[in-house]
Amino acid sequence: MRTFILYIIILSSINVTFAQKQETLLQRAEKHYNRQEYVLAIKNYNKVNTLDVSSKYRLGYSYQMIDDYRKALKTYQSIVKVKWEGQDLVFLNYGLMAKAMGLYGKAGDAFKEYLFDHADDKDVRDLYLSCQTQYYDELVKNKALTIVENLSFNTEHKEISPVLLQDGLIYSSSRRDHVKNDIHHRDGNQFLDLHFVQKNDLGVYDETEILHEHVLNNLHVGPSCYDTINNKFYMTVNLKKKKSVDAINNLQIVVSNYDPIDHHFDRPESININNPEYNLGHPTIANDGNTMYFVSDMPGGHGGTDIYKTEKGINGKWTEPENLGDLINTSGNEMFPYVYDDNTLYFSSDRHIGLGGLDIFKAIVVKGEITGIENVGAPINSSTDDFGICFQNPNEGYFTSNRFDGKGDDDIYSFKHNSFDFTVFVIDSVTREPLENIIVECYDNDRMAVMNFETDEKGYVRFNSRDKKMIQTIAAMSSNYKYKEKNIKDRKEERNVVVIELVKGRNLQLIGDVFDSKTHKKIKSAHVFLYDNDSTRIRSIGDVRDGHYSIIITEVPDHHYFISNAEGYITKNMKLINPTPDRFGVIYQDIYLDPIMSENVVDIENIYYPFDSSFLTDKSISTLNEVFALLRTNYDYKVEMQSHCDIRGTEGYNMQLSLERMESAMGYLVRKGISKDRLILGYFGEEVTAIDCKDCSESEHQLNRRTEIKIIR
């Protein structure tokens, strides 16, 4: 009996000790969390056997603060359906993490849940809109016109905020090039220092060096800027509060005199508007050296961090900071401002309508006031964090991103905008006024539509044709102006300006809606094409918005086919039911697409092609023979074939090549006796890749040179 009682006492003692240890770990985690030491907070939270919902939220937020999107998302997901006082914050942050992962559907659903109780939150409303197809499509529409490259000097550490200095770049990095080895417990990285890099003889940024010892700091030395007028260098640093054990060391701005001849920095000094009670950082100087924009979380702002400006007085002191207002500042974080010229300020924000994460925005400044902002779009912006932009010239520059294909945490990328070699200007032939929302379509020598655009508010369409030889004719049209085209076949100019004058009048129009055949709901992201009489060549590209399509035509399409497709639906090939236009010249026809059901589709192995060829290999012929056998024995089966190219070659050339590949596969089956009526065909050039890559390997190129085949039962 005494042994049993002793066992109970020991067990109780162990349980008490375990409970006390768990309580101590939780208290320690909460302490680190409150001090913004998120790495240490995570370490202690993960040692606690069972976390309540509020502690799980803090764990998720800690992962979020160190940019571990996946673990943050997973942690939030475990409590997103739990009813408690912080549920709205879970929805908001779960949405932010899903958006950063490119999971726009999940993110949109989470923001929608948040908005049920916060309908007036216009910033989260923008986040919700960012996840909708029409806004996403707008932000990525010019993706192909900019080349983005990861720079050679990036490492697995942080490299952020490039600044042009002489013929090189200054940037902040957590790599260790000297003896300082302190770890910042906020994110687990080494503290940032400033580095300098120049191009080598091959024109590549290569060896980097740490900046002069005077700009070293025991804590962070971060985003900086160079005042070329006064040869002063402004830096963001951590300044520890005097006589304080508080782990939160606020950011402040310091300035150093710079000697461009000796490449020497004087010892930095604090600027007069610093305040140890809140953060000031990320300075950028206007071209005259007298206006500074910076970031702060000082009281009275709109959200987390706002952008402010200050002017240099006659005495050389900076004036009382002025908030730039709610057109630019939100309830989220605005940071990393960059002055491009007197009328343009770039910055990053995790609110407004965007793809990320932090997105880079362009603000228009008129007489010192912000009059409008716009998202710079992909590929500079991504689903992750993009910030710290600077320009070498109007078409080239650098920025920072932690996108998933990088070398480390944050990397510095270069960008180069391709110049447009075609400009189309559309005007009214009588009033000479520019015409907005006019459809501009480009055709090749076979009258195949290869590109489709719409004029902006000034009547312009600008684009890079990549291969002008493919474009033979450019046409402009709308429902209120007569169709008109111009032959540009003989133009030899390097840059082409085409002016098209339109006369008022009506064209024939095909219009209708694209529906899900089961739910009868509109399919917002559908595509509609008008093909010729044997359904092999595109004659016109439909303008589809929110599930409604319209196509301008010049004659009644008695022998033409519609082909419509959308992700998750079976491509449909159909003729017009009633080709007779009404008295306004409009032909109506709705399109109903069948959702793909796994039991109704037989996936066949893709067939692949050699480089720059539509030749059918022996393996491709074997696959097509398998398709033929299924069609021959199942008379109600149809086959859908969609041909594609890799990203090499010009857009027009690849469209033609994918057509030839489609015709090659189709011709093989037709010659064996399969009717064209049983073939659903499509060709997409380089538009839809199987492998989304920039510097593709040969094996990745091969996977993109394909015809995808599905048997529809």
VENZI-V88270 format. One line per field, one symbol per residue. phi: phi as a letter, one per 40 degrees, with the letter a starting at -180 (. if undefined). psi: psi as a letter, one per 40 degrees, with the letter a starting at -180 (. if undefined). burial: b if it has 24 or more other C-alpha atoms within 12 Angstrom, else e. Layout:
# VENZI-V88270
phi: ???
psi: ???
burial: ???
This chain:
# VENZI-V88270
phi: .ccccccccccccccccccccccccccccccccccgcccccddcdccccbbccccccccccccccbgcdcccccccccbccccacbccccdccccccccccgcccccdcccccccdbbcccccccccccdccdccddccbcbdccbcbbcccccbcccbbfcbcafbbbbacaccbbaccbcbcccbgccccbcbbbbccccgbcbcbbccddcbcacbcbbdbabcccbfbbbbcbcbcccfbccccbccbbbbbcbbcccfbbcccbcccccaccacbafcabcccgbbbbababddgccacbbcbbabccccgcccdcbccgccbcbccbbafcaccacbbbcababbfcaccfcbcbbbcbbfgbcbibaccgccccacccbagcabcadbbaaababdccccacbbbbcbaccccbbbbbbbccccgccbcgccbbbbcccgccbaabacccbgbbbabcgaccccbabbbaacbbcdabbcbdccbccbbbbbbcbbcibbcbbbibbbccccgccccbcbbbbbccbfbbccabccbbfgbbabcbbacccbbbcbbaacgbcdbbacccbccccccgbbbacbbbcccbdcbbbcbddbbbcdfabcccdcccccccccdcccccbcccbbbbbbabcccgccccccccccccccccccccccchcccccbbbaabfbcbccbcabccccccdccccabcbbccc
psi: ddddddddddddddddddddddddddddddddddefgddddddddeehdhhiddddddddddddeefgdddddddddeedehhieeddddddddddddddeegdddddddddddedefdegdddddddddeidddddddedfdeehhhhhideiaeahhigihhhbfahhihieiheaehfihhedeeiiiiihihiiiadefhhchiiiiiddeiidaihahiihhddefihhihihhhhifhehehhiiihiihhhhedefhhihiiiieeiheeihhafihhideeehhiiiifiieaebchihiiiihideeihihihheieddiaeahhafihhdaeehhiiiieaihadaahihihhhhhfeiheiiiheiiediaeahhifiihdideiaiiiifieeadachihiiihhhihehhhhhihddeeiihifhhhhhiadefhheihihiaeeeihhihedgdddhdihiiiideiihhihhedeheidhhhhhhhihiiiiihhiaihihedefiihdfiihihiaeefdhhdihihhhfehihhhieihgdfiiihiiiheihhhhiihdgehiaeefhhhhihhhhihhdeehhhihiiiiihfiehhidddddddddddddddegeeiihhhhiiiieiiidddddddddddddddddddddeehideehhiihebedhidhgicgiidddddddgihhhhhh.
burial: eeeeeeeeeeeeeeeeeeeeeeeebbebbbebbeebbbbbbbbbbbebeebebbbbbbbbbbbbbbbbbbbbbbbbbebbeeeeeebbbbbbbbbbbbbbbbbbbbbbbbbbbbbeeeeeeebbbbbbbbbbbebbeebbebbbbbbbbbbbbbbebbbbbbbbbeebbbbbbbbbeeeeeeebbbbbbbbbbbbbbbeeeeeebeebbbbbeebbbbbbbbbbbbbbeebbbbbbbbbbeeeeeebbbbbbbbbbbbeeeeeebbebebbebbbbebbbbbbbbbbebbbbbbbbbbeebbbbbbbbbbbeeeeeebeebbbbebbbbbbbbbbbbbbbbbebbbbbbbbbbbbbbbbbbbbbeeebebeebbbbbbbbbbbbbbbbbbbeeeeebbbbbbbeebebbbbbbbbbbeebebbbbbbbeeeeebbbbbbbbbbbeebbbbbbbbbeeebbbbbbbbbbebbbbbbbbbbbbbbbbbebeeeeeeebbbbbbbbeebbbbbbbbbbbeeeeebbbbbbbbbbbebbbbbbbbbbbbebbbbbbbbeebeebbbbbbbeebbbbbbbbeebebeeebbbbbbbbbbbbeeeeeeebebbbbbbbbbbbeeebbebbbbbbebbeeeeebbbbbbbbbbbbebbbbbbbbbbbbbbbbbbbbeeeebebbbbbbbbbbbbbbbbeeeeeeeeebbbbbbbbbbbbe
